[in-house]
Amino acid sequence: MNEWVQSNDSNRDNVKPLVVRACGRIDYQRAWDLQRETVKAVDKGEARETLFLLEHPPTYTIGSQRHPEHLLLSPDQLKAQGIQVYEIDRGGDITYHGPGQLVGYPIILLEGASLDLHGYLRRLEEVIIQYLASFGIEGSRKEDYTGVWIGDVKIAAIGVKFNRSRTRKGFITSHGFAFNIKKGIQHEGFSGIVPCGIQQYGVTSLEDMTGKTFTVEQVGEELLPYFESIFGYRHISEADSLR
């Protein structure tokens, strides 16, 4: 991957530099490996904090709250629909990733004044809430649940891992958010699971709520300034897509 860094300018306006890598659509295993490699490199001081923006082929991921009954499809049905399943190291239950969904994986250091794990989750939600507000949509939080909601339907799921730093007094984040963009996505992969183990509420998407058409890449570009503002970063690099 190629990247460029602006010299002698990374502390301008008291914001931190952030590498942003737009990866296109990549396999879940590859993205997971990239996250783990980047966490180690950031911890050793060999890489800058990084935000991966991408989408996945149809995939179910099962977090630390393992409930096999929330996967509603048989192995034969999963194979027929081309959906892969991964048991992974983030918090939360089962969720769906697939085409038409923007996935963000921030690999950032939480230490000192920023060492607020609960606050980190709320800030991730706030990025999407503020972006939705730019369309006149009132995104919100729902008590007892993570993620971003519009009324009683969920538009973005959040599941993270806090990796304890071996070199500093803090944590390095991995995993992140999944923001539904494509119209009708709730009738695709989400129909084969109980999303996040929540049976009483539904799922929606940006296109369903706005009546407009978006690409995942477009939303990633538009969402980035909100992430930078809320977390105090300024992106300093561009990356080639990973195919």
C-alpha positions in Angstrom: 0.0 0.0 0.0 1.3 3.4 -0.9 0.7 6.4 1.4 2.0 9.9 1.7 2.5 12.1 4.7 2.5 15.9 4.8 5.8 17.0 6.3 6.3 19.5 9.2 2.6 20.0 9.5 1.1 17.1 11.5 0.4 19.2 14.7 -1.3 22.1 13.0 -4.4 23.3 14.8 -3.6 20.8 17.7 -5.1 17.9 15.9 -3.5 14.4 15.5 -2.5 12.9 12.2 -4.6 10.0 10.9 -3.9 7.6 8.1 -7.1 6.9 6.1 -7.2 3.8 4.0 -10.1 3.3 1.6 -9.9 -0.4 0.9 -12.9 -1.0 -1.4 -14.5 -4.4 -1.0 -12.3 -6.9 0.7 -12.7 -10.3 2.3 -13.4 -10.2 6.1 -10.3 -12.3 7.0 -8.0 -10.0 5.1 -9.5 -7.0 6.9 -9.2 -8.7 10.3 -5.6 -9.5 9.6 -4.9 -5.9 8.6 -6.4 -4.7 11.8 -4.3 -6.9 14.0 -1.1 -6.1 12.1 -1.9 -2.3 12.4 -2.7 -2.6 16.1 0.8 -4.1 16.7 2.5 -1.6 14.5 0.8 1.4 16.2 1.7 0.0 19.6 5.3 -0.3 18.6 5.4 3.2 17.1 6.0 1.7 13.7 2.7 3.1 12.2 0.4 6.0 12.6 -3.1 5.7 13.9 -5.3 4.5 11.1 -8.9 4.5 9.9 -9.9 1.7 7.5 -13.0 2.4 5.4 -14.4 -0.5 3.3 -17.1 -3.0 2.6 -17.3 -6.8 2.8 -18.8 -9.6 0.8 -21.7 -11.2 2.6 -20.4 -12.2 6.0 -21.8 -12.9 9.5 -19.5 -12.1 12.4 -20.2 -13.4 15.9 -18.7 -11.4 18.8 -17.9 -12.5 22.4 -21.6 -12.8 23.3 -22.1 -16.1 21.5 -25.7 -17.2 20.9 -25.8 -19.9 18.2 -29.6 -19.6 18.1 -29.3 -16.1 16.7 -27.9 -17.5 13.4 -31.1 -18.7 11.7 -29.5 -20.3 8.6 -28.2 -23.9 8.3 -24.7 -24.6 6.9 -26.3 -25.6 3.6 -28.3 -22.4 3.4 -25.1 -20.3 4.2 -23.2 -22.1 1.5 -26.1 -21.6 -1.0 -26.2 -17.9 -0.3 -22.4 -17.5 -0.3 -22.3 -16.1 3.3 -19.2 -16.7 5.4 -19.2 -16.9 9.2 -16.5 -15.8 11.6 -16.2 -16.0 15.3 -14.2 -12.9 16.2 -12.7 -11.0 19.1 -14.9 -7.9 19.4 -17.7 -7.4 21.9 -21.4 -8.0 21.0 -23.5 -10.6 19.4 -24.0 -11.6 15.7 -24.2 -9.0 12.9 -24.1 -8.9 9.1 -21.6 -7.3 6.8 -22.2 -7.1 3.1 -22.2 -5.0 -0.1 -23.9 -1.7 0.4 -22.7 -1.2 3.9 -19.9 1.1 5.0 -17.6 -0.5 7.5 -15.1 1.6 9.5 -12.3 0.2 11.6 -10.5 2.9 13.6 -7.1 1.7 15.0 -6.4 4.5 17.4 -4.7 4.9 20.7 -6.7 5.8 23.8 -4.5 7.1 26.6 -4.4 10.0 29.0 -7.4 12.3 28.6 -8.8 10.1 25.8 -8.8 6.9 27.9 -12.6 6.7 28.2 -13.8 3.4 26.8 -17.5 4.2 27.2 -17.0 7.6 25.8 -15.2 6.1 22.7 -18.4 4.2 21.9 -20.5 7.3 22.3 -18.2 9.3 20.0 -18.4 6.6 17.3 -22.2 6.9 17.5 -22.0 10.7 17.4 -20.1 10.6 14.1 -23.0 8.9 12.4 -25.6 10.9 14.3 -24.1 14.2 13.0 -23.8 12.8 9.5 -27.5 11.8 9.5 -28.4 15.3 10.8 -26.9 16.8 7.6 -29.9 15.1 5.8 -32.4 16.3 8.4 -32.6 12.8 9.9 -32.7 12.5 13.7 -30.4 9.7 14.6 -30.3 8.7 18.3 -29.1 6.2 20.9 -31.3 3.6 22.5 -30.9 2.9 26.2 -29.1 -0.5 26.9 -28.0 -0.8 23.3 -25.0 0.4 21.3 -25.4 1.7 17.7 -27.3 4.4 16.0 -31.1 4.3 15.7 -33.8 6.1 13.9 -36.9 5.6 16.0 -37.1 1.8 16.6 -34.9 0.8 13.6 -31.1 0.5 13.6 -29.1 2.1 10.9 -25.6 1.5 12.3 -24.1 -1.3 14.5 -21.0 -0.8 16.7 -18.8 -3.5 18.1 -15.2 -2.9 19.2 -12.2 -4.4 20.9 -9.9 -2.6 23.2 -6.4 -4.0 22.8 -4.2 -3.3 25.9 -1.1 -1.5 24.8 2.2 -3.2 25.7 4.2 0.0 25.4 1.9 2.7 26.9 -0.7 3.0 29.6 -3.8 2.7 27.4 -5.6 0.8 24.7 -5.6 0.6 21.0 -9.0 0.1 19.3 -10.0 -2.3 16.6 -13.2 -3.3 14.9 -15.7 -0.4 14.8 -18.9 0.5 13.0 -21.1 -0.9 10.2 -23.4 1.8 8.6 -26.1 0.5 6.3 -26.3 2.4 3.1 -28.0 0.3 0.4 -31.8 0.3 0.1 -33.4 -3.0 1.2 -30.2 -4.3 2.9 -32.5 -5.3 5.8 -34.1 -7.9 3.6 -30.8 -9.5 2.5 -28.3 -10.8 5.0 -30.0 -9.4 8.1 -33.0 -11.7 7.5 -30.8 -14.7 8.3 -29.9 -13.6 11.9 -31.3 -12.0 15.0 -29.2 -8.8 14.5 -27.1 -8.2 17.7 -29.5 -10.5 19.4 -32.3 -7.8 19.4 -35.6 -9.4 18.3 -38.0 -6.5 19.0 -36.5 -3.9 16.7 -35.7 -3.7 13.0 -33.0 -2.5 10.6 -32.9 0.3 8.0 -30.5 2.0 5.7 -29.5 5.5 4.5 -31.1 5.1 1.1 -34.4 3.9 2.7 -34.5 6.9 5.0 -33.5 9.5 2.5 -34.9 8.2 -0.8 -31.6 9.1 -2.4 -28.9 6.9 -3.9 -25.3 6.6 -2.5 -22.2 4.7 -3.1 -20.3 3.3 -0.1 -17.2 5.2 -1.2 -19.2 8.5 -1.3 -20.5 8.1 2.2 -17.0 7.2 3.4 -15.7 10.5 2.0 -18.6 12.5 3.4 -18.4 10.8 6.9 -14.7 11.4 7.3 -14.8 15.1 8.3 -17.3 14.2 11.1 -14.9 11.6 12.4 -12.0 14.0 12.3 -13.9 16.7 14.1 -15.3 14.5 16.9 -12.1 12.6 17.5 -9.6 15.4 16.9 -7.8 14.1 13.8 -6.7 15.4 10.4 -6.2 12.8 7.7 -2.7 12.9 6.2 -2.6 10.2 3.6 -4.4 8.5 0.8 -4.2 4.8 0.1 -4.7 2.7 -3.0 -7.7 0.4 -2.9 -7.1 -3.2 -1.7 -8.6 -5.7 -4.0 
